[in-house]
Amino acid sequence: MSFLTFKSAFSIFVSNLKPCRVFCNKIVNHSYFTNSVLICILVSSAMLAAEDPLEAQSPRNTILNYFDYFFTTVFTVEITLKVVVYGLMFHKGSFCRNAFNLLDILVVAVSLISFVLKSDAISVVKILRVLRVLRPLRAINRAKGLKHVVQCVIVAVKTIGNIMLVTFMLQFMFAIIGVQLFKGTFFRCTDESKMTEYECRGEFLAYEDGDPMKPLRMRREWIKNDFNFDNVGDAMISLFVVSTFEGWSGWPYRSLLYVAINSNEEDHGPVYNARQAVAIFFITFIVVIAFFMMNIFVGFVIVTFQNEGEREYENCELDKNQRKCIEFALKAKPHRRYIPRNRFQYRVWWFVTSQFFEYVIFIIILLNTTTLAMKHYPPDPGMDHVLDVLNLIFTGVFALEAVFKIIALNPKNYFGDRWNAFDFVIVLGSFIDIIYGKLSPGSNIISINFFRLFRVMRLVKLLSRGEGIRTLLWTFMKSFQALPYVALLIVLLFFIYAVIGMQVFGKVALNDETHIHRNNNFHTFPAAVLVLFRSATGEAWQEIMLSCSDRDDVKCDPASDDYKQNPDAKCGVDFAYPYFISFFMLCSFLVINLFVAVIMDNFDYLTRDWSILGPHHLEEFVRLWSEYDPDAKGRIKHLDVVTLLRKISPPLGFGKLCPHRLACKRLVSMNMPLNSDGTVCFNATLFALVRTNLKIYTEGNIDEVNEQLRSAIRRIWKRTSQKMLDEVVPPAGRDDDVTVGKFYATFLIQDYFQLESKGKEAQTSQAMALQAGLRTLHEIGPELKRAISGNLETDFTLDVEEPQHRRPHSLFNNIISALGGSARANQVYREDRTARSLPMTGMLPKLASNFYSLHII
């Protein structure tokens, strides 16, 4: 019970051995309790979004209040139990020493206080009710991935303090200059002929839509621009709006640029192009702040976020790339590849899986997509007839494709592939669409042909065969998999701001002349989210902010409580300024750029040195393994490994141009276990490739480094089974086991011996080691006869000089004769019979040690 090592729960009087505290510890750390609290947090948060912002005492809100009592009670009990278990605050590790726990206390305290002060007329109660929106933040402490993202964001914000300070000071400097240039000049009269406030009195004649036949009598008003430079505060807000590229140019009466250019003397109306030179002020500000400082800010956030994510790999025995590759090797499984045994079925299978067939189908898909894109309005009867005929032809071709594949793969394997099932549904729907169109011409049913457009996605399968496209697609998928927690953080941000918007701006009346109207308001949660999403894209967000601020034209909705008490009441509040500015900064400048940070982190594989092995290379091994192991048994003959690895390009494989002798040397260094039937395992082979390529624990005594690697795997991947661990990293004390490294060492020794016997000059040290190796080889001759299966004679085509192990020599002749001849050996290979274990009792390790002295691996 590591949780109960402190002296007492409150460091005052409760003993850590109290049965009550032990019992509470079991409760708060039980998965049922944790999951139940998380569900309560989610449900209570959803109920906040369901509240009616117009009528506080509506039946819906009354029911939700009862649920609020229940959830607050649950959260209070939870905090009480945790305080008893962890202690309050007077020692390390206590409940209040954690910032997320303090957030829990704040949320519960706000709810309890709001229950005591029930009157909504009290401003403090209104604020406390708004603070209940912090409740969803409690879920952060219970989601490890989300908590990690939030912590990275917090660290990123802390580390960019200097950049934020410099940006603020520069904007403050521009604000002071703006006040000196434009204070008191952003006024105008509704009657443009009047230039001063004194003249702007009485009424004037105007015309509706400029029609002289529709005169209007209007009252003159002296109006100040919504965004101005009358003081530093207003100037800072105005410049921030300009930095978002919104509202600084456009309609002359609203844009800051043209209002500034037309500005005249203080307390005077505008004069066209009176001060064109002031445009330099706005251009300079945009270049310095928007183009330069804001992008430095965003870039620094991205880099800091990435560095914080990398920090967990610091001072670790494995770096990030090594971890990802090892994790892939441990979790990868061989893919099943169906190959029919029936001769006719096999021919059909060969045809439908050939490149020629795939390219033909892809061309037909593109042609079909082109014909679908030729639909237009108004229709052309002749063109429509041609398109209908082509539709019948394409449908017939796709139907034949489906029939051929069903014959080749059998229905079970055909429908087991999602692409095939999707194609079959489209073909079936196409026939239904054609028949229905003939029986009911002119019907408004949605054509299934629309879904044929998705067949173009099959082109991705063809493109993925290229190394560059495959890496790009892999990066895209990995980025997509890494985004959920960032997306969840954005959802959390939108949820909190949407609920706050409902509580604060939900009573604002709808007015088509403002930006709060029937399509853009805070009356419901979905509408509030839509407003925030529009604001996050920067579309007239400053106008929405003004429509929610404390202005004379921002009235209360007739259905709201405030309107019923006072029809002339205003429901706009100046809280709109910090609300929208903070949301725009958090969303547009910070959180949205986390998507860029995650994508850039994964796109590192596109820009890095391609000679470095990465997890994006390993899929090719899985794909090619299925050619030698179609039943996905996880084992292939060790001789097939050479052919397999020569098909894979470096850095993972050997490449087609790799000499056979060099391939054997690399197999010696891989040294994965060799089964008694002459096969190697899938995960062991892939793991050995990763280990040798990335040089993971390859230096030093093999038993010691293996034990270190086993310990690292147990520590990082705790769920790795013992069987898998022993397979990829054999434990110490198994020196007598036959491995691929020891096996191919014999080939290389004999090959070097043949070269030596032909007169090749060698160094004295090499000759001595070679003689020792040959003596050992003669000593273990009887063991090799019983150990090595006859499949060693299996022939496979190579593009280089014929290797030593395929030449006739006494070692393999003796093995084959011992097994009853070549035919018998081939029969054993085909039947995959399991031979006796290969003890070798210390002889083969002696051979390998003598071989290593040759310095050829």
ZAMARGU-4260 file (C-alpha; in steps of 0.2 Angstrom, whole numbers, plus 5000, padded with zeros to 4 digits):
<rodrens>
0) 5000/5000/5000 | 5012/5014/4994 | 4998/5026/4996 | 4998/5025/5015 | 5016/5028/5019
5) 5012/5045/5026 | 5011/5048/5045 | 4992/5053/5044 | 4979/5058/5032 | 4978/5076/5039
10) 4995/5076/5047 | 4986/5080/5063 | 4977/5065/5071 | 4973/5051/5059 | 4984/5036/5059
15) 4989/5028/5043 | 4985/5011/5050 | 4967/5015/5053 | 4956/5002/5045 | 4944/5016/5039
20) 4959/5024/5029 | 4963/5007/5021 | 4945/5004/5016 | 4944/5021/5008 | 4960/5018/4999
25) 4953/5002/4991 | 4937/5011/4986 | 4945/5026/4977 | 4958/5015/4968 | 4945/5003/4962
30) 4941/5004/4943 | 4923/5003/4947 | 4924/5019/4957 | 4935/5028/4945 | 4924/5024/4930
35) 4908/5029/4939 | 4915/5046/4944 | 4921/5048/4926 | 4903/5044/4920 | 4896/5056/4932
40) 4907/5070/4926 | 4902/5067/4908 | 4883/5066/4912 | 4884/5082/4923 | 4893/5091/4910
45) 4880/5086/4897 | 4867/5093/4908 | 4875/5109/4909 | 4873/5110/4890 | 4855/5106/4891
50) 4850/5120/4902 | 4838/5134/4896 | 4847/5150/4896 | 4831/5161/4894 | 4821/5155/4909
55) 4830/5151/4925 | 4815/5143/4933 | 4809/5133/4918 | 4803/5115/4921 | 4818/5109/4912
60) 4830/5118/4923 | 4821/5113/4938 | 4823/5094/4934 | 4842/5097/4930 | 4844/5106/4947
65) 4839/5090/4956 | 4852/5080/4945 | 4865/5094/4950 | 4862/5091/4968 | 4865/5072/4966
70) 4881/5074/4956 | 4888/5087/4967 | 4885/5075/4982 | 4894/5062/4972 | 4909/5073/4969
75) 4909/5079/4987 | 4910/5061/4993 | 4924/5057/4981 | 4935/5072/4987 | 4932/5068/5005
80) 4937/5050/5002 | 4953/5055/4993 | 4957/5068/5007 | 4956/5054/5019 | 4967/5042/5009
85) 4981/5055/5003 | 4980/5068/5016 | 4975/5086/5015 | 4990/5097/5011 | 5004/5096/5024
90) 5015/5083/5017 | 5022/5078/5000 | 5010/5068/4989 | 4994/5075/4998 | 4978/5079/4989
95) 4980/5098/4988 | 4998/5097/4981 | 4991/5092/4964 | 4985/5106/4953 | 4971/5095/4945
100) 4965/5090/4963 | 4964/5109/4967 | 4953/5111/4951 | 4941/5097/4958 | 4940/5106/4974
105) 4936/5123/4966 | 4922/5115/4955 | 4914/5106/4970 | 4915/5122/4981 | 4907/5133/4967
110) 4893/5121/4966 | 4890/5120/4985 | 4891/5139/4987 | 4878/5142/4972 | 4866/5130/4981
115) 4867/5140/4997 | 4865/5157/4988 | 4850/5152/4977 | 4845/5170/4971 | 4849/5172/4953
120) 4848/5191/4956 | 4864/5191/4965 | 4879/5194/4953 | 4890/5183/4963 | 4878/5168/4961
125) 4878/5171/4942 | 4897/5171/4942 | 4897/5155/4952 | 4884/5147/4941 | 4895/5151/4926
130) 4910/5143/4934 | 4901/5127/4935 | 4907/5125/4917 | 4924/5120/4924 | 4917/5103/4928
135) 4922/5095/4912 | 4940/5099/4916 | 4940/5086/4930 | 4940/5073/4916 | 4958/5079/4911
140) 4965/5071/4927 | 4956/5054/4922 | 4962/5053/4904 | 4981/5050/4903 | 4983/5055/4885
145) 4973/5070/4887 | 4982/5075/4903 | 4998/5073/4894 | 4993/5085/4880 | 4986/5098/4892
150) 5003/5097/4902 | 5012/5099/4886 | 5002/5114/4882 | 5004/5122/4899 | 5023/5120/4898
155) 5023/5127/4880 | 5013/5142/4886 | 5026/5144/4901 | 5041/5143/4890 | 5035/5156/4877
160) 5033/5170/4891 | 5047/5180/4883 | 5039/5180/4866 | 5022/5184/4873 | 5030/5199/4883
165) 5039/5206/4867 | 5023/5204/4857 | 5013/5213/4870 | 5026/5227/4871 | 5027/5229/4853
170) 5008/5230/4851 | 5007/5242/4866 | 5020/5253/4857 | 5009/5253/4841 | 4994/5257/4852
175) 5002/5272/4860 | 5007/5278/4842 | 4989/5275/4836 | 4982/5285/4851 | 4993/5300/4846
180) 4988/5298/4828 | 4969/5295/4829 | 4962/5300/4845 | 4945/5309/4843 | 4945/5307/4824
185) 4935/5291/4822 | 4918/5301/4823 | 4905/5304/4809 | 4888/5311/4807 | 4874/5301/4799
190) 4871/5316/4788 | 4888/5316/4779 | 4886/5335/4775 | 4889/5339/4794 | 4907/5339/4800
195) 4905/5342/4819 | 4895/5337/4833 | 4888/5354/4835 | 4882/5354/4817 | 4875/5336/4819
200) 4858/5340/4826 | 4840/5340/4821 | 4834/5330/4806 | 4839/5328/4788 | 4831/5321/4772
205) 4837/5304/4765 | 4831/5292/4751 | 4827/5274/4753 | 4839/5264/4742 | 4844/5280/4734
210) 4827/5281/4726 | 4821/5300/4725 | 4803/5294/4725 | 4805/5287/4742 | 4811/5301/4754
215) 4814/5298/4772 | 4816/5310/4787 | 4829/5304/4798 | 4837/5311/4814 | 4855/5316/4814
220) 4867/5306/4826 | 4885/5309/4830 | 4892/5291/4829 | 4909/5285/4835 | 4917/5270/4826
225) 4915/5254/4836 | 4934/5251/4835 | 4944/5267/4839 | 4960/5274/4846 | 4953/5286/4859
230) 4963/5277/4873 | 4976/5264/4875 | 4964/5250/4880 | 4953/5253/4864 | 4968/5255/4854
235) 4975/5238/4860 | 4958/5229/4855 | 4957/5238/4838 | 4975/5232/4834 | 4971/5215/4840
240) 4957/5214/4828 | 4968/5220/4814 | 4981/5207/4818 | 4968/5194/4815 | 4965/5201/4797
245) 4947/5205/4801 | 4938/5221/4800 | 4954/5231/4795 | 4949/5233/4777 | 4932/5232/4767
250) 4917/5242/4769 | 4923/5261/4771 | 4912/5265/4786 | 4917/5249/4796 | 4935/5246/4791
255) 4949/5253/4802 | 4960/5257/4787 | 4948/5268/4777 | 4941/5276/4793 | 4959/5281/4797
260) 4963/5287/4780 | 4948/5298/4780 | 4950/5304/4797 | 4952/5323/4799 | 4954/5334/4815
265) 4949/5329/4832 | 4930/5330/4835 | 4927/5332/4816 | 4919/5320/4803 | 4929/5311/4789
270) 4936/5319/4774 | 4939/5307/4759 | 4958/5302/4758 | 4963/5316/4770 | 4977/5306/4777
275) 4983/5292/4765 | 5000/5292/4773 | 4993/5284/4789 | 4991/5267/4779 | 5009/5265/4782
280) 5005/5263/4801 | 4993/5248/4798 | 5005/5240/4785 | 5020/5241/4797 | 5009/5234/4811
285) 5003/5219/4801 | 5021/5215/4795 | 5029/5217/4812 | 5015/5209/4823 | 5004/5198/4811
290) 5017/5192/4799 | 5032/5191/4810 | 5028/5190/4829 | 5012/5180/4828 | 5021/5167/4817
295) 5036/5167/4829 | 5023/5164/4843 | 5015/5150/4834 | 5031/5142/4828 | 5038/5142/4846
300) 5022/5134/4853 | 5024/5120/4840 | 5042/5117/4844 | 5040/5118/4862 | 5025/5106/4861
305) 5036/5094/4851 | 5051/5095/4863 | 5039/5092/4878 | 5033/5076/4870 | 5051/5070/4867
310) 5056/5074/4885 | 5048/5057/4891 | 5062/5048/4880 | 5076/5058/4889 | 5088/5047/4900
315) 5080/5031/4893 | 5089/5016/4886 | 5078/5017/4870 | 5075/5032/4860 | 5058/5036/4852
320) 5062/5028/4835 | 5069/5012/4843 | 5053/5011/4854 | 5041/5013/4840 | 5051/5000/4829
325) 5052/4987/4844 | 5033/4990/4848 | 5029/4986/4830 | 5040/4970/4830 | 5032/4964/4846
330) 5014/4968/4841 | 5014/4963/4822 | 5006/4948/4816 | 5008/4939/4799 | 4994/4942/4786
335) 4984/4928/4779 | 4985/4926/4760 | 4973/4915/4752 | 4980/4904/4737 | 4968/4891/4730
340) 4973/4874/4727 | 4961/4870/4713 | 4969/4872/4696 | 4955/4882/4688 | 4952/4892/4703
345) 4971/4896/4704 | 4971/4902/4686 | 4957/4914/4690 | 4965/4919/4706 | 4982/4922/4696
350) 4972/4933/4684 | 4962/4944/4696 | 4978/4947/4707 | 4989/4951/4692 | 4995/4969/4690
355) 4987/4969/4672 | 4970/4966/4679 | 4972/4979/4693 | 4978/4992/4681 | 4963/4988/4669
360) 4951/4990/4683 | 4958/5006/4690 | 4957/5013/4672 | 4939/5008/4671 | 4936/5016/4688
365) 4943/5032/4682 | 4933/5032/4666 | 4917/5028/4676 | 4921/5043/4688 | 4924/5054/4673
370) 4907/5049/4666 | 4899/5053/4683 | 4907/5070/4682 | 4899/5074/4665 | 4881/5076/4672
375) 4875/5093/4671 | 4860/5104/4671 | 4850/5107/4660 | 4852/5090/4654 | 4856/5085/4636
380) 4845/5070/4630 | 4858/5064/4618 | 4872/5065/4631 | 4861/5057/4645 | 4858/5042/4633
385) 4876/5040/4630 | 4880/5041/4649 | 4866/5028/4653 | 4874/5016/4640 | 4891/5018/4648
390) 4883/5016/4665 | 4877/4999/4659 | 4894/4994/4652 | 4903/4999/4668 | 4891/4991/4679
395) 4893/4975/4669 | 4912/4976/4670 | 4912/4978/4689 | 4899/4964/4691 | 4911/4952/4681
400) 4925/4958/4692 | 4915/4953/4708 | 4911/4936/4700 | 4929/4932/4695 | 4935/4937/4713
405) 4921/4927/4721 | 4927/4912/4711 | 4945/4915/4714 | 4944/4919/4733 | 4928/4909/4738
410) 4914/4919/4746 | 4921/4919/4764 | 4938/4926/4759 | 4930/4938/4746 | 4918/4946/4759
415) 4931/4946/4772 | 4940/4960/4763 | 4931/4977/4766 | 4935/4984/4749 | 4928/4968/4740
420) 4912/4970/4751 | 4911/4988/4747 | 4913/4984/4728 | 4899/4971/4729 | 4887/4983/4738
425) 4890/4996/4725 | 4887/4983/4711 | 4871/4977/4719 | 4865/4994/4722 | 4869/4999/4704
430) 4858/4985/4697 | 4844/4991/4709 | 4847/5009/4703 | 4846/5004/4685 | 4830/4993/4687
435) 4821/5006/4697 | 4826/5019/4685 | 4818/5009/4671 | 4802/5005/4681 | 4800/5022/4688
440) 4808/5035/4676 | 4810/5052/4683 | 4809/5047/4701 | 4818/5057/4714 | 4827/5043/4723
445) 4845/5046/4727 | 4856/5037/4714 | 4868/5024/4720 | 4880/5029/4707 | 4885/5043/4718
450) 4894/5031/4729 | 4904/5024/4714 | 4915/5040/4717 | 4922/5032/4732 | 4929/5018/4721
455) 4943/5031/4717 | 4950/5027/4734 | 4955/5010/4727 | 4968/5020/4718 | 4977/5022/4735
460) 4980/5004/4735 | 4989/5005/4718 | 4999/5021/4723 | 5004/5013/4740 | 5016/5002/4731
465) 5028/5016/4728 | 5040/5019/4742 | 5037/5038/4743 | 5018/5037/4742 | 5018/5023/4755
470) 5028/5033/4767 | 5016/5048/4764 | 5001/5037/4767 | 5009/5029/4783 | 5013/5047/4790
475) 4995/5052/4786 | 4988/5037/4796 | 5000/5039/4810 | 4996/5058/4811 | 4977/5053/4811
480) 4980/5041/4825 | 4989/5054/4836 | 4976/5067/4834 | 4962/5061/4845 | 4968/5068/4861
485) 4972/5085/4853 | 4954/5084/4845 | 4947/5080/4862 | 4956/5095/4870 | 4948/5106/4856
490) 4931/5098/4860 | 4933/5102/4878 | 4938/5120/4874 | 4923/5122/4863 | 4911/5114/4876
495) 4917/5126/4890 | 4916/5142/4880 | 4899/5136/4872 | 4891/5133/4889 | 4898/5150/4896
500) 4891/5158/4880 | 4874/5151/4884 | 4875/5157/4902 | 4881/5175/4898 | 4874/5179/4880
505) 4859/5167/4879 | 4847/5181/4883 | 4852/5192/4869 | 4838/5196/4858 | 4838/5190/4839
510) 4841/5205/4828 | 4843/5203/4809 | 4853/5220/4808 | 4866/5213/4820 | 4877/5197/4820
515) 4865/5189/4833 | 4851/5182/4823 | 4841/5167/4821 | 4855/5158/4812 | 4869/5164/4824
520) 4865/5165/4843 | 4868/5157/4860 | 4851/5151/4864 | 4855/5133/4862 | 4871/5123/4864
525) 4872/5117/4845 | 4869/5135/4840 | 4883/5141/4852 | 4895/5129/4846 | 4892/5134/4828
530) 4895/5152/4833 | 4911/5148/4841 | 4917/5137/4826 | 4913/5152/4814 | 4923/5163/4826
535) 4938/5151/4826 | 4939/5153/4807 | 4940/5172/4809 | 4924/5175/4800 | 4918/5192/4806
540) 4921/5187/4824 | 4923/5205/4830 | 4906/5209/4824 | 4899/5195/4834 | 4909/5201/4849
545) 4901/5219/4847 | 4883/5211/4845 | 4886/5203/4862 | 4894/5218/4871 | 4885/5232/4882
550) 4877/5243/4868 | 4861/5252/4867 | 4855/5241/4852 | 4858/5224/4861 | 4841/5221/4869
555) 4835/5206/4879 | 4825/5192/4871 | 4806/5193/4874 | 4806/5176/4881 | 4819/5179/4894
560) 4817/5183/4913 | 4826/5200/4911 | 4814/5206/4898 | 4799/5201/4908 | 4805/5212/4922
565) 4811/5227/4911 | 4807/5227/4893 | 4820/5241/4890 | 4834/5231/4899 | 4850/5228/4889
570) 4857/5210/4889 | 4874/5214/4882 | 4889/5214/4893 | 4907/5220/4891 | 4912/5202/4896
575) 4911/5199/4878 | 4928/5207/4875 | 4938/5195/4885 | 4927/5181/4881 | 4929/5182/4862
580) 4948/5188/4862 | 4953/5174/4874 | 4944/5161/4864 | 4951/5167/4848 | 4969/5167/4855
585) 4967/5150/4863 | 4959/5142/4848 | 4967/5150/4833 | 4984/5154/4839 | 4987/5139/4851
590) 4976/5124/4851 | 4973/5123/4832 | 4991/5124/4829 | 4993/5108/4840 | 4987/5099/4824
595) 5001/5106/4815 | 5013/5101/4829 | 5007/5083/4829 | 5007/5081/4810 | 5025/5089/4809
600) 5031/5077/4822 | 5025/5062/4811 | 5031/5070/4795 | 5048/5069/4802 | 5049/5052/4794
605) 5047/5060/4777 | 5062/5072/4779 | 5074/5062/4789 | 5088/5052/4782 | 5080/5037/4773
610) 5095/5026/4778 | 5088/5026/4796 | 5076/5012/4799 | 5059/5018/4805 | 5042/5010/4809
615) 5036/5015/4792 | 5048/5003/4784 | 5041/4988/4793 | 5025/4986/4784 | 5034/4980/4769
620) 5041/4965/4779 | 5024/4960/4784 | 5017/4961/4766 | 5031/4950/4758 | 5031/4938/4773
625) 5013/4932/4767 | 5020/4927/4751 | 5031/4913/4760 | 5018/4910/4774 | 5001/4912/4765
630) 4992/4903/4780 | 4999/4915/4792 | 5007/4901/4803 | 5021/4913/4808 | 5035/4902/4802
635) 5045/4900/4785 | 5060/4890/4780 | 5077/4899/4785 | 5082/4898/4767 | 5067/4908/4762
640) 5072/4922/4773 | 5087/4926/4762 | 5076/4928/4747 | 5063/4938/4757 | 5076/4950/4764
645) 5084/4952/4746 | 5067/4958/4740 | 5066/4971/4753 | 5076/4987/4750 | 5087/4994/4763
650) 5087/5000/4777 | 5076/4985/4782 | 5081/4972/4769 | 5097/4968/4759 | 5091/4973/4742
655) 5092/4964/4726 | 5110/4969/4722 | 5116/4962/4739 | 5129/4948/4736 | 5124/4932/4744
660) 5140/4931/4755 | 5136/4948/4762 | 5118/4942/4765 | 5124/4927/4775 | 5136/4938/4786
665) 5121/4949/4790 | 5111/4933/4795 | 5125/4928/4806 | 5124/4945/4815 | 5105/4943/4816
670) 5106/4926/4825 | 5088/4923/4828 | 5083/4906/4834 | 5082/4891/4822 | 5068/4879/4825
675) 5070/4860/4824 | 5061/4859/4808 | 5072/4872/4799 | 5060/4887/4801 | 5062/4904/4809
680) 5048/4914/4817 | 5039/4929/4811 | 5041/4941/4826 | 5059/4934/4830 | 5065/4938/4812
685) 5057/4955/4812 | 5064/4959/4829 | 5081/4953/4824 | 5081/4965/4809 | 5076/4980/4820
690) 5089/4976/4833 | 5104/4974/4822 | 5099/4988/4811 | 5096/5001/4825 | 5110/4993/4835
695) 5099/4990/4850 | 5110/4981/4864 | 5122/4973/4851 | 5139/4978/4860 | 5146/4967/4874
700) 5143/4950/4881 | 5128/4943/4872 | 5120/4936/4888 | 5122/4952/4897 | 5115/4963/4883
705) 5100/4951/4880 | 5096/4952/4899 | 5097/4971/4898 | 5085/4971/4883 | 5073/4959/4891
710) 5072/4970/4907 | 5069/4985/4896 | 5055/4976/4886 | 5047/4971/4903 | 5048/4988/4909
715) 5041/4997/4894 | 5029/4984/4887 | 5022/4976/4903 | 5009/4966/4894 | 5022/4957/4883
720) 5020/4938/4886 | 5034/4927/4892 | 5033/4916/4876 | 5035/4931/4865 | 5049/4938/4875
725) 5059/4922/4875 | 5055/4921/4856 | 5063/4937/4851 | 5076/4939/4865 | 5081/4921/4871
730) 5086/4920/4889 | 5104/4916/4895 | 5109/4898/4897 | 5103/4892/4880 | 5120/4892/4871
735) 5117/4874/4865 | 5102/4880/4854 | 5104/4881/4836 | 5103/4899/4828 | 5103/4906/4811
740) 5119/4915/4815 | 5128/4898/4820 | 5120/4889/4805 | 5126/4902/4792 | 5143/4903/4800
745) 5147/4886/4794 | 5143/4891/4776 | 5154/4906/4777 | 5168/4895/4785 | 5167/4882/4771
750) 5167/4896/4758 | 5182/4904/4765 | 5191/4887/4766 | 5187/4884/4747 | 5194/4901/4743
755) 5210/4897/4753 | 5212/4880/4745 | 5212/4888/4728 | 5227/4899/4733 | 5220/4915/4740
760) 5232/4923/4751 | 5226/4926/4768 | 5233/4934/4784 | 5242/4922/4797 | 5229/4926/4810
765) 5215/4922/4799 | 5223/4905/4793 | 5225/4900/4812 | 5207/4904/4816 | 5201/4895/4800
770) 5211/4879/4805 | 5203/4879/4822 | 5186/4881/4814 | 5189/4866/4802 | 5194/4855/4817
775) 5179/4860/4826 | 5168/4857/4811 | 5175/4839/4809 | 5171/4836/4828 | 5153/4840/4826
780) 5150/4831/4810 | 5140/4817/4817 | 5129/4830/4827 | 5126/4840/4811 | 5120/4824/4802
785) 5107/4822/4815 | 5102/4840/4817 | 5101/4848/4800 | 5086/4844/4790 | 5087/4839/4771
790) 5079/4856/4766 | 5096/4864/4766 | 5099/4857/4749 | 5084/4868/4743 | 5088/4878/4728
795) 5084/4896/4726 | 5089/4908/4712 | 5102/4921/4715 | 5109/4934/4704 | 5127/4933/4710
800) 5140/4920/4711 | 5134/4902/4716 | 5136/4902/4735 | 5146/4889/4744 | 5132/4880/4752
805) 5125/4875/4735 | 5141/4867/4728 | 5143/4849/4731 | 5154/4845/4746 | 5155/4831/4759
810) 5146/4840/4773 | 5129/4841/4764 | 5132/4825/4754 | 5133/4816/4771 | 5118/4824/4778
815) 5107/4820/4762 | 5113/4802/4762 | 5110/4800/4781 | 5092/4806/4778 | 5090/4793/4764
820) 5094/4803/4748 | 5089/4819/4739 | 5071/4813/4736 | 5068/4809/4754 | 5075/4826/4759
825) 5063/4835/4747 | 5049/4825/4754 | 5053/4830/4772 | 5054/4848/4766 | 5036/4847/4758
830) 5028/4838/4773 | 5036/4850/4786 | 5040/4836/4798 | 5047/4840/4815 | 5064/4833/4818
835) 5072/4831/4835 | 5079/4846/4844 | 5096/4852/4840 | 5106/4851/4856 | 5124/4853/4849
840) 5130/4852/4867 | 5143/4866/4866 | 5151/4861/4849 | 5142/4874/4838 | 5146/4889/4850
845) 5164/4884/4849 | 5163/4884/4830 | 5155/4901/4830 | 5167/4909/4842 | 5182/4903/4831
850) 5172/4910/4816 | 5170/4927/4825 | 5189/4928/4826 | 5190/4930/4807 | 5182/4948/4809
855) 5170/4945/4795 | 5154/4950/4804
</rodrens>
